């Protein structure tokens, strides 16, 4: 039944969580990649994310905090972006790449998708501008120095769209880089609201005019037919 299935899922989560906790407690590596289906750091609205499961997310971040130089790899957001959060072990980066076959442009126009990402679903931890077209991610680790360097790239059919270099363990990356700021152009938001209001008013008056005109024609028709009958 439902309770049995829930109990099975709960047990599997506990087993997987215990395994991950054990692995992250083991001898640290120069850099650790942790893959997950849903974005961990993002707080964007209207998308699947770990924030929707606060207890599990808190536990996961607690385990990750024991391992410095961890980079999260995630997807299932229909866009590509890079985020960062400061922790006691240094910056925690997340690289999201999605998707190769679907993106937000499958459901809404390009301009509306970009407006949503900039003004409705703000990304507080983003360090680059998101890429919304079809894409895939690549990871290159360079071992030519004292600290490994990780190259994160978002690629499309035409080439590299986003590029970011993380010098793991260096002083330069002791904190998250400045986040990618989006200018909240309030004037454009007001213009959008004004335009929607005008459109709504015009639709209201148009429907009202058509209704009145139709009603008048029906009344005239009924009186005309009644007059001829008499």
C-alpha positions in Angstrom: 0.0 0.0 0.0 0.9 3.7 0.2 2.5 3.4 3.7 4.6 0.5 2.6 5.9 2.3 -0.5 6.6 5.4 1.6 8.5 3.4 4.1 10.6 1.8 1.4 11.4 5.2 -0.1 12.3 6.6 3.4 14.6 3.6 4.0 16.3 4.0 0.6 16.9 7.7 1.3 18.4 6.9 4.7 20.7 4.2 3.2 21.9 6.5 0.4 22.3 9.4 2.8 24.4 7.2 5.1 26.6 6.1 2.2 27.1 9.7 1.0 27.9 10.9 4.5 30.5 8.1 4.8 32.1 9.0 1.5 32.3 12.7 2.3 33.9 11.9 5.7 36.6 9.9 4.0 40.1 11.3 3.2 39.5 14.6 1.3 40.5 14.9 -2.3 41.8 18.0 -4.1 38.4 18.5 -5.6 35.1 16.7 -5.2 32.2 16.6 -7.7 28.8 15.8 -6.4 26.0 15.1 -8.9 22.3 15.6 -8.2 19.2 15.7 -10.3 17.8 18.9 -8.8 19.6 22.3 -8.2 20.7 22.6 -4.6 21.6 26.3 -4.2 18.9 27.9 -6.3 15.9 29.5 -4.8 14.2 30.3 -8.1 10.5 30.0 -8.0 8.4 27.7 -10.2 11.0 25.0 -10.7 12.0 21.7 -9.0 14.8 22.3 -6.5 16.1 21.0 -3.2 14.7 24.1 -1.4 11.3 22.5 -1.7 12.6 19.8 0.6 14.1 21.9 3.4 15.0 19.1 5.9 16.7 16.9 3.2 18.5 20.0 1.8 19.8 21.0 5.2 21.1 17.5 5.8 22.7 17.4 2.3 24.4 20.8 2.8 25.6 19.7 6.2 27.3 16.6 4.7 28.8 18.7 1.9 30.2 21.2 4.4 32.5 18.5 5.7 34.3 18.3 2.3 36.1 21.4 1.1 36.5 22.2 -2.6 33.2 20.5 -3.5 31.5 21.4 -6.8 27.8 20.4 -7.2 26.6 19.3 -10.7 22.9 19.5 -11.3 20.2 19.9 -13.9 16.4 19.6 -14.5 16.0 23.3 -14.6 15.7 23.8 -18.4 18.5 26.4 -18.3 22.2 26.6 -17.6 23.7 28.7 -14.8 26.5 28.8 -12.2 25.9 29.6 -8.6 28.1 30.0 -5.5 27.5 30.1 -1.7 30.0 30.9 1.0 30.5 28.2 3.7 32.9 27.6 6.6 35.0 25.4 4.2 35.2 28.0 1.5 33.0 28.7 -1.5 30.5 26.0 -2.6 30.0 26.1 -6.4 27.1 24.7 -8.3 27.1 24.1 -12.1 23.7 23.5 -13.6 23.4 22.4 -17.3 19.9 21.7 -18.7 18.7 20.7 -21.2 19.8 19.0 -24.3 16.3 18.5 -25.7 14.0 20.8 -23.8 14.1 24.3 -22.3 11.7 27.1 -21.2 11.4 28.2 -24.8 9.3 25.1 -25.5 6.4 26.6 -23.5 6.8 30.4 -23.5 8.3 33.0 -25.9 12.0 34.0 -25.7 11.3 37.5 -24.3 8.9 36.2 -21.7 11.4 33.5 -20.5 14.2 36.1 -20.2 11.9 38.5 -18.4 10.9 35.7 -16.0 14.5 34.8 -15.2 15.5 38.4 -14.7 12.6 39.9 -12.8 10.3 37.2 -11.5 12.6 34.3 -10.5 15.7 36.1 -9.3 18.9 34.0 -8.7 20.6 35.3 -5.5 23.7 33.2 -6.0 24.3 33.4 -9.7 27.8 34.4 -10.8 27.1 34.4 -14.5 24.1 35.3 -16.6 21.9 32.1 -17.2 21.8 30.6 -20.7 18.3 29.5 -21.8 18.8 27.8 -25.2 19.6 24.0 -25.6 22.9 23.2 -24.1 25.2 20.7 -22.4 28.0 21.1 -19.9 31.6 20.1 -19.9 34.2 19.9 -17.1 37.9 20.1 -17.5 40.3 19.7 -14.6 43.8 21.1 -15.1 46.5 19.6 -12.9 49.4 21.9 -14.1 49.8 23.9 -10.8 49.9 23.6 -7.1 46.1 23.6 -6.9 43.9 22.0 -9.6 41.9 24.4 -11.8 38.4 23.5 -12.9 37.0 24.8 -16.2 33.2 24.8 -16.3 31.7 25.4 -19.7 28.2 25.5 -21.1 28.1 24.6 -24.8 25.6 24.7 -27.6 25.7 23.5 -31.2 27.5 26.7 -32.1 30.2 26.6 -29.4 31.0 27.8 -25.9 28.2 30.0 -24.4 29.4 30.2 -20.7 32.9 29.8 -19.4 34.1 29.9 -15.8 37.4 29.0 -14.2 37.7 27.9 -10.6 41.2 27.9 -9.1 40.5 25.3 -6.4 42.0 26.1 -3.0 43.6 29.4 -4.0 43.4 32.6 -2.0 41.5 34.2 -4.9 38.7 31.7 -4.5 38.5 31.8 -0.7 35.1 33.5 -1.1 32.4 33.5 -3.7 33.0 35.9 -6.6 30.6 38.9 -6.9 27.2 37.7 -8.0 25.8 38.5 -11.4 23.7 41.5 -10.7 20.5 42.1 -12.8 19.5 45.7 -13.0 16.0 45.8 -11.7 14.7 48.3 -14.3 11.6 49.3 -12.4 10.5 51.5 -15.2 10.2 48.5 -17.5 8.2 46.7 -14.9 5.9 49.6 -14.5 5.6 49.9 -18.3 4.7 46.2 -18.5 2.0 46.6 -15.8 0.7 49.7 -17.5 0.5 47.9 -20.9 -1.3 44.9 -19.3 -3.8 47.3 -17.6 -4.5 49.2 -20.9 -5.0 45.9 -22.7 -7.4 44.7 -20.0 -9.3 47.9 -20.2 -9.5 47.8 -24.0 -10.7 44.2 -23.9 -13.3 45.1 -21.3 -14.7 48.0 -23.4 -14.5 46.0 -26.6 -16.5 43.1 -25.0 -18.9 45.6 -23.5 -19.4 47.4 -26.9 -20.0 44.1 -28.7 -22.4 43.0 -26.0 -24.4 46.2 -26.1 -24.4 46.2 -29.9 -25.6 42.6 -30.0 -28.3 43.3 -27.4 -29.5 46.3 -29.4 -29.7 44.3 -32.6 -31.6 41.5 -30.8 -34.1 44.1 -29.4 -34.6 45.7 -32.7 -35.1 42.4 -34.4 -37.7 41.3 -31.9 -39.6 44.6 -32.1 -39.5 44.4 -35.9 -40.8 40.9 -36.1 -43.4 41.7 -33.5 -44.6 44.7 -35.5 -45.0 42.6 -38.6 -46.9 40.0 -36.8 -49.3 42.6 -35.5 
